[in-house]
Structure formats: C-alpha cells, structure tokens
C-alpha cells in the first residue's frame, strides 16, 4: 500500500435522537394513575359495566317518546308526544346515566381526592363514609326497585299513570306487546345487574380505603 493512497473515509456518526419530552412538566406534578393502586381488576371492570347496563333503558325511553318503540296508548292510539315529554324522557335518562357514572369514582383517583379544579373542595380527601353510605343506600333502593319490577304484576297490581302520553286521563296507560315487549325487556333487564355491580364495587372501595388508610398517631 503506498503512502499517498487515499485512506478509506470513516463512516459518518449516527444521528442522535432528541431526548424524549416528559409526559408532564415538573410544574404540573407527576402523572396521576388512571385507577387507584390496589383496586382489583374485577372492580374496575364492574365499575365500567354499570353505565353500560343503564344505557339501554335510557335509549328505550327516548325511542318510546319518539313513537319508535312500538308502544301504544290505551286512551289515544294516535297520540304524539309533546316537547315537554321529550325533555322529561331526556332528563330522566341523563340523570340515570349520571348516577351510573358515579360508580367510576369508586375506582378512580377522584373518588378518594377531589379534583383541584373544584371550587372550595378541590384537593381535599373524600371521607370514606361520604362515598360508601350513598353508594350503599343507592344499592338498597335499586334492589327495592328491582323487586317491585318483578313482584308488582304478581302480588301488588299497583298502577301509576305515566307522565308520557297520559293526556290527563287517570285510566290511560302504556300498552307494550309483541315485538315492543321484547325490546322493552331487552333494554330493561340489564338494569337488574345495576345493584349487585355497585354493591360489589362499593365493598372493594371500602376494603381498599380501610386497609390503606393512615393510622392516627398515638
């Protein structure tokens, strides 16, 4: 090899990757976990299932008010819902779905520490009783409603005039038969899972809070 022979060019250095940006700036603090550590996997799934079992009944009410659920009216077969009845069905469905979504607080961090954006209460720790007592009472009420749903046609025969389509007549009632009855049962039977799901998640919440709660100083 001669001295004046050109040397083989060296390989160019590999470009360096820019440093990965942190998910959260130091000023905003660490990233909050999606679920409270120590929450059983089954409790997370049960909390997510609560809004799903409540949703079909709300959709059925909206379809019924719009005249798309095959429901008839005993006193006025050609009855058309008024705007106030649409609002009532929508309001009732939103309230039920909102109550169902509260079950997520039993597995989410905001069910133990209130979000900081809440005025006056933001950042405060939720007392155990403030979450467990309403959830337990709600579960008991749901059990009573479920018992009424099944036992009333057999034992009590109580009849309440519906707010939708009654036209002010005390004898008017909704007639659900044929395919509309199948649709009604398909939408309302999932509600029977609401109380046991909330009860199980409430128990998991209580056990987690009581076993991890800091002990008072002696």
Secondary structure by P-SEA (a helix, b strand, c coil): ccccccccccccccccccccccccccccccccccccccccaaaaaaaaaccccaaaaaaaaaaaaaccccccccccccccccaaaaaaaaaaaaaaaaaaaccccccccccccccccccccccccccccccaaaaaaaaaaaaaaaaaacccccccbbbbbbcccccccccbbbbbcaaaaaaaaaacccccaaaaaaaaaaaaaaaaaaaacccccc
